[in-house]
Every structure is written in C-alpha cells, then in structure tokens.
Amino acid sequence: MKKKLFPLIVLFLLVFTSMKTNAQYTYDSVSFETPTSTILIDTSSNNMWQIGTPSKLFFDSAHSGTKAILTDSINNYIPNDTSVFIYVIRHPYTVTCYTSMEFWHKYDTDTLTDKGIIDASYDGGNSWVTVSDTNNVSPWGSRFWWDYDFHETTGNYTAHDLITSGKSDGWILSLFNWQWYFPVRLDTIIVPPDSLMIRFTFISDSIDTHKEGWMIDDILTYSMERQLCSGIEGKKIGKKISISPNPFSSQTTLKADFLLNNSTITIYNSFGQVVNQTEGNTGRTFILYRHNLPSGLYYLLVTEKNKLIVKEKIIITE
C-alpha cells in the first residue's frame, strides 16, 4: 500500500547544513555528514529514504564524505512503494527573485515506471508543482526551468528535464532554477512560516527488478537579492555567453552573443565566496585565466548596473 506523501508529523533528521552570505548572494549546502533540521523524511512505514553510508554495488560511496541520502543504504528498493523526503529552503530564499538548486545523484531503476520526481510547494504541502523545463507559470506565480546535467564520468553536459529511469553513467550534477517572488502562505506547518519546500519522491511499481534506486548528495541552494534581478522578472535570462573549453585547466575564452558594456565578471566558489572579479569589461570576447584556483566547480556571473545578465558554471581541472 502506498503511503501519504507528507504527514503532518515529520521527523527532523539531523544532517549537515551551512548557510553563507556573500554580499548579494546566499548559499545553503547539505552534505549529510552532520546535523540539521533542513531535511524532513516521511515517517510513514516502509519509507525507503535513509541517510547513511552507501553499501551497495553501484551505490558504493557518497559523492563527498561518507554519507548520502538514498533509497536504503544496503538493500535494493522494494516494489509498490512511494517514498519521500523534503528539503526546506528557509528565509531569505522565499524573498528573492532568482534561486537555483543543484545536487549530485546516481540512479539505478527499472526503465518502465520506477522513477524519481522533484516538485515544490509554497503552502506547507497543500499543493505541489512539478519541477520541469517549462515556461508555464506555477499556481504561485513563479517559473521553473531545468538548467543542465553535468556527467562527472564523461565530462559532458546535457540539457533536459530530470531523468531517473534506467542507470546513470556515474555521478551526475543536476541544476534547476526558478523565479520570481514567492508568496508563501503563513499557515504552513513549517516553522518559520516563510519556507519553500522541495520534495524528492521515489516511486516503484509492482515488479521487483532488483535495482538500487536513487542516491543524492551535496545539495546546494543559492539565491540572489531581489534588486539584482530587476531586469529578468517574468522571463528567463535570455543573453548567453559561450565558454570554451569548459572544463579547462589554465585558461578559457568567453564569447558573448551581445555587447558587454562596463560589466562586472565575478567568479564564486561552491561556498559562495568571491574568488575572482574583474570590472569595467566592454566587448564580446574575453580570456578568463585560472590564476591559482584549485580544481573544482565555480559559478560565473555577469552583471551590469547591479542587474544579472548571465549566469554560467565553469569547471577547472588539473
């Protein structure tokens, strides 16, 4: 029997969270190593989501540290099940015009109907909207769109809605975005009552295919202050900058499809810290140097007159 997706009594599991604020951006990360109340796991019986050390054939280790959240840390997922956990994005994320969430994940499922789904709620779980690559407006006036997936094993990028059917080619970094201001209901069961809920649901059918399920690690959410986004209300960021090569080891070339005029190019690391910034950039083509930055994932933001123009990711390798 399938259970209710979100009971009023939830277990506040202690995981790890670190909130960091850097000028106009705020970051929140969960690596599942040490405690927080950010993660809510459905307390109904047979819920498969667990936080622990992966001990399976394909799910053999966490992406970082020793722990991840996954559909059972030892056994394959069971048939006829719907299991849920919720990530709560607390203030100030619900008073911003632009927020992104990324997470690393592996999946090993039947290619028929077994799958993972992500959806969101601004009213304490009374109603939900599926996160997908769409321009349709949600019931709360915001828009979601899928950004891309980065495949760690191959170094390739793909752009499509979330896929959790079949078997992934190792760890995948997935990213989605949403905007505009979120009118969160005050009678939510979440405290404080200004929170956005992101629900991760894993569903299995009646056929046991002896698969491992879904594993997620290193969730990162970052938002920007509303005044920085005044130029993108009601639409996606339309301007683009190509970055080639990406990943890169020493330098890469930025080519814009528009004329930058006295813009600022800022590089952030995964902790929301500014690691490189150049101002007064004018033109269409620029060289970005590694300098002494360590290998890893970074965020490149281009702004003009305190308005976001472009947001991209860059990866530095050895």
Secondary structure, 3 states (H helix, E strand, C coil): CCCCCCCCCCEECCCCCEEEEECCEEEEEECCCCCCCCEEECCCCCCCEEEECCCCCCCCCCCCCCCEEEECCCCCCCCCEEEEEEEEECCCHHHCCEEEEEEEEEEECCCCCCEEEEEEECCCCCCCEECCCCCCCCCCCCEEEEEEEEECCCCEEECCCCCCCCECCCCEEEEEEEECCCCCCCCCCCCCCCCEEEEEEEEECCCCCCCCEEEEEEEEEEEECHHHHCCCCCCCCCCCEEEECCCECCEEEEEEEEEEEEEEEEEECCCCCEEEEEEEEEEEEEEEECCCCCCEEEEEEEEECCEEEEEEEEEECC
